[in-house]
C-alpha cells in the first residue's frame, strides 16, 4: 500500500502524529516511526468520561455506580432503551416491586438484553402455573436471577418434575425451591438424581429420602462420589439404613470435610471421650458432629465445670450440646441453682430432662409451683434477655 504524506500534524499528549491517509497516522519521534490506525488516534483523544448507551442506561435508570455500570455494560447488547425497558415493564406486569426489579438487575444485568417474550415469560409462567405467587416469584428470582437464562426444557422443567414426583406434591416442590432455589438450577442428573439413587441403592426408604430433601434441600448439592463414600462410611459404623437416623448420619458425615470431622473428634477426646463413646454419641444424635468446635467446647465447659456433669454423662446425652447455651442452658441452670441454694428442692433433677423440657413444661415444673415464682420468673427472664 502506498501513502502520500501531507502537512497535517496532530499533537496529542506530547506525541506528534503525521497523517498518511484518511485512515492511518504515523507516530513520530526522534528515533522511529510507527504506523497507527486512525481509530486508535481517535480513541486516544476521545472523552474518557463518555459512557456507552448501555452504561448510561444502567446509571440513570437502574441506579448503578459509574464503575459497576462500565463493567456490566461490556456484556450488554442494546443501543436503544426499547429492549431493557420492555424487560423492566415485563417484571412490573408480573407484580414485581420496584426495589426487587432493580435488585435483580444489579445482580444480573444481562437480563436487560434478553427477549422478554422468548426468555422471561415462559419461565415466569412456569413457576406461576406450579403455584408460586407473584410476590414469591419476585423474591425467588432475586435470589437466583441467572435461572432466568437456564433452559426451561432441559433443566428447569425436568428438575422440578423430578422433585415434585419425589415429594408427591407440587406445593412441596415449590416450598423446597423457595427454600433453596439452587436445587432447580442444575440438570437433575447433576446432583438430584445421583443423590436419590445412591440412597435408594443402599436401602433407604423413599419416604425418608423425600423427608430429607424437604427439610434440608441444600444437602443435595454435594459431589456424588463424596456422597457415596459418606453413605458407605455410615454403613460401616453400624447404622441401619431403614432407620431415619441413618439419613441424618449421612448428612452429618457428608456435610463436612475429613479434616473437619477429625478436629471435632479431637475436641471430644480432649474431654476424655473414647472412640467408642464418640461413636455411641454420634449414633444417639448425629447432629453432635455438626456443631462447631467452639460450640462443643463451650457446651462441655459449662456442663462439666459449671453444672458438675461427668464428661461421660454428656456423651450419653449428646443432645445437651445442641441446645443453646445462652437461651436454654444458662437461664434454666440459674433457676435450678436458685432452687438448690434456697433448699426449695430436695434433690437435683435429671439435667438432661430439665434441659430438654419445652419452655411451658419447664416453667410449670420449676417456676410456677413455688411461692418464689415471681422472683424465679424474673431471674429466668433476665438471663434470657442477656442472651439477646
N, C-alpha and C positions, 0 to 999 in steps of 0.2 A: 504494500500500500504506500502511496506517495503522499507527502504532506507539503503544504505551502505555508511558510512562515508569514505571519502578519505582525504588525507592530503592537497588537493588543497585549498588554501585560496586566495580569491580575496579581495584586498584592494581598495576601491573606495570612494573618498570624505570623508575620515576619518571613513568609516564604513567597518567592516570585514564581508566577506561572505564566508561560507563553502559550498562546492559543495556536494549535496546529491546524485544527479543523473545527467545524461546529460541534464535534463530539469529543475531541481529545485536547488535552493540555500537556505541556511539558513543565515538570517541576525543575526549576533551575537553581543551582547553587554554584559555588566556585569550583566544585570538584567534578560533578557529573550531572547528567540529565536523566529524568525518569518520565516515561510515558504513562500518563494517567487518564482514565476515562473521565469524561466531562461530568458524569453523575457523581463521582467521588468529590470533585471540586464543589459541585453544587451542595452535596450533603454536608461538606465541611463548613460551608457558610450558612447552612440552614439554622433557623432559630432553635436552640437546644430546648427551649421551654414549650415548643409546639407539640401538642398531643395528637395522636391519631383520633379518628372519629370514635372508634370503639372505646379508647381510653377516656375521652371527654364524656362519653355517654355514661361510663361507669362512675365517673366523678360526680357529674351533675345529677344523674337520675338515681343512682344506687348508693351514693354516699361513700364511695371508695376514696382512700387517700391517693394522692398522685402516684406514689411509689407502687402501691398494690395495683392500681389501675394500669400502670405501664406494664407491669409484669403479666397481669391477667390478659391484657389486650393482645398479647402476642399469639394467643390461642383462639382468638375470636375472629369470625369471618362475617362482618357486616360493615357496610359503609353508609347505611341509612338507618333511621330509627324504626322502620316498619317491622322488621323481624324481632328485635328484642322487645318492642312494645307489645307485639302480639303474644309473646311468651308471658310477659307480666300480666297482660289482660286475661290470658287463659287461667292463670293461677287465681286471679280475682274472681272470675266466673265460677270457679270451683270452691269459693268460700275461704281462700287462704287470707289470713290477716296480713296487713301491710308489713308488719315487723317480721313475720315469718317468711314472706316473699323475699325481702331483701337480705334476710339472714341466709336463706337458701342460695341466693345469687352470689353472695360473698363467699360462701363455702364452695360453690361450684359454678363459677362464671360461665363455663362452656354451655350451660343450659340456654343462655341467651342466643346462641347460634343455631339452636335446633328448630325443626319444623314442628310446631305445636300439633298439627293435625296427625302427623305420622308418628311423632315421638311421645308427646305428653299425654294426649287424650287417651290412647289405648291403655297406658299404664295407670293413669288416674282412674279411668273407668273400671279397670280390672279390680282394683282394691275396693272401690265403692261397691261393686257388684258382689263382693265377698263379705260385705258387712261393715266396712270401715267408714266412719263418719267423715265429713269434710274437715272438722277440727282435728280429728285423729290423723287424717291424711296429711295435713299441713305439718303436724309435729313429726310424723313418721319420715317424710321426705326431707325435713330439716336435719334429721339425724344422719341420714344416708342419701344425700342428693344424687350421687353417681348412679344410684339404682334407676334413675330416670333414663339412663343410657344403656342399661343392661337389656339383653334380648328378652322380650316378652315370651316368645315362642320356645326358646331353648333353655332359658334359665328361670325366669320368674314363675311362669305357669307350671312347669313340671315340678319345681321345688315346692311351691305352695301346695300343689295337689298331693304330692308325696307326704307332706307334713299333715295335711288335712285327713288323708286316709289313715295315717298312723294314729292320730289323735281322735279319729272318728267324729270330727266336728270342724266346720268352717270357723265357728266362733272361737274355738280354742286355738286354731291355727292363726287367726288374726291376733289373738292375745299374745301368742308366742312371738309373732312378727313385730308387734309393737314393743314387746319387752326387749327383744334382741333382733333388730332389723337385718343385721348382717347374715342371719340364717337364710334369708331369701336371696342374698347377693351372689351366691355361688351355685353352680350346677349341682343337682342332688348327688351325682356320682363323685363329687369332690370331697364332701365331708359327711353329709347326712346319711346317704345310703350305706357307705362303709361302716359308719358308726353303728347303725341299726343292725347291719349284717353280722358284724363281729359279736355283738351282744346276743343275737339270736343263735349264732353258731355255738355259743357257749351255754346255751340252755336258759338264758334269761327270758322270762315270760314277756310277751308283747305288752301286756298291761303295765309292767314295771318300766319298760323302755319308754312307753308313752308318758308315764308319770314323771320319769326322769327328765325328758326333754321339755315337758310342760313347765316344770318347776325350775329347771336350771338349763335353759336353752343355749347359753353361751358355752357350755361344756362340749357342745357338738363340734366346735371349731378347733379340733385337735388333729395332729398328724395321725392318719390311720395306723401307720406302723407303730408309732409310740403308744397309741391307744390299745392296740392288740397286745403289746408287751405288758401293759399295765393290767389288762384282763388276765393274762397268764400268771402274772405275779400274784395277783389277789387269789386266784385259784390255788396256787401253791401254798398260800398262807392258811388254807383250810376253810375258806368261806364257801357257803353253799349257794350256787348260782340261782337257785329257785327262791331264795330269800331276798327281800328288798334291801337288806343291809349290804348284800354283795354289790349292788349297783352304787351304793354310797361309798363303799370302799374303793371301787374303781374310780369314781370321781376324785376322791382324795388322793389316790395314787397317781392318776394321770394329770392332776391339776398342778403338779409341781415337778421340778427337776430332781434328778437323783441327788444332787448336792444339797438341795433344799430339804429333801427328806432326811438325809443323813445329819444335817445340822439340828433338826428337831429331835431326832433320836439322841443326839449328843446332849441336848438340853435336859431331856428326861433322865439320862444316865447321870448327869451332874446331881440330880436329886435322889440318886440311889436306885433308880428303876433298873431292873434286869431286862435283857432282851425278851424274856418270857412275859414279864409284866407289861412291857411296851406293846407286844403283840396282843396280849389279852385286852389291854385298854383300847387298842385300835379295833378289835373285834366287837367290843361293847359299844363303842361310839367312834366310827371312823373320822368324824369331824375333829377329834382331838389332834389329828395330824395336819389340820388345815389352819389352825391358829398360828399367828406369828410367833417367832421366838420370844419377842418381848412380852407378848400377852401370856405365854406359857410361864415365863419366869415370874412375872408379876403375880399371876394367879397362885403359883406354887408357893411363892414367898408369903403371900397373905394367909393362905390356908395352913401352911406348916408353922410359920413363925408367929402369926397373929391369932390364929384360931386353935392352934395346938393339935392340928391333924397329923397323923402319921403319913409319911410320903406314900406308903403302900395303900393307905385308905383312899387317897386321891386316885391312885392307879385303878382301884376297884370302882371308883365313881368318876370317870373322866369327864362326865357332863359338867362337873363343877368348874372345869377350866374353860368351858364355853360360855358361861354366864358372865354378864357384865360386872366387872369389879366395882365400878362406881355406882351403877344403877341397881344392882342386885345384892352383891356380897357385902359391901361395906354398910349400906343402910340397914340391912337385916342383922348383920353382926352387931351393930350398935344397939339395936333393940334387945338382942339376946344378952349382951354384956350388961345392960341396964337391969334386966330381969334377974340375972345371976348376982350382980353386986348388991342388989336390994333384997336378995333372998325371996324373990317372988315366985320362983320355980324350984322344985326340989332337985331335979336332975337335968343335966344337959341333954337336949333333944338330939336326935339323929340329924347331923348337919346336912347330909345330902337331901333328906326330906325337907328340912327347913328351907333350904335354898331353892329347891325345885317347886315348892308350893306356888300356885298362882298368887297374885297380889291380894285378891279378895280372900283367899283361904288363909294366907299368912296373917293379914290384919285381923281376921276373925279369931284365929287361934292364939296369936301372940300380942295383940294390942287391945282389941275391943273388950275382952273378958276381964280386964284388970281395972281396979279403981283408978290407977295411974294412967288410964287410956289417953287422956288429953296430952299429958306430958310425953308419953311414948309416941303418940302420933306426931307431935311437934318435932321430937328428935328424929323420927323416921323421915319426915318431910324435909327437915333441914339438911340431912345427909343427901337426900335425893336432889335438892336444889343446888348443893355444892357441886354435883356432877354435871350440871347443865352449863 
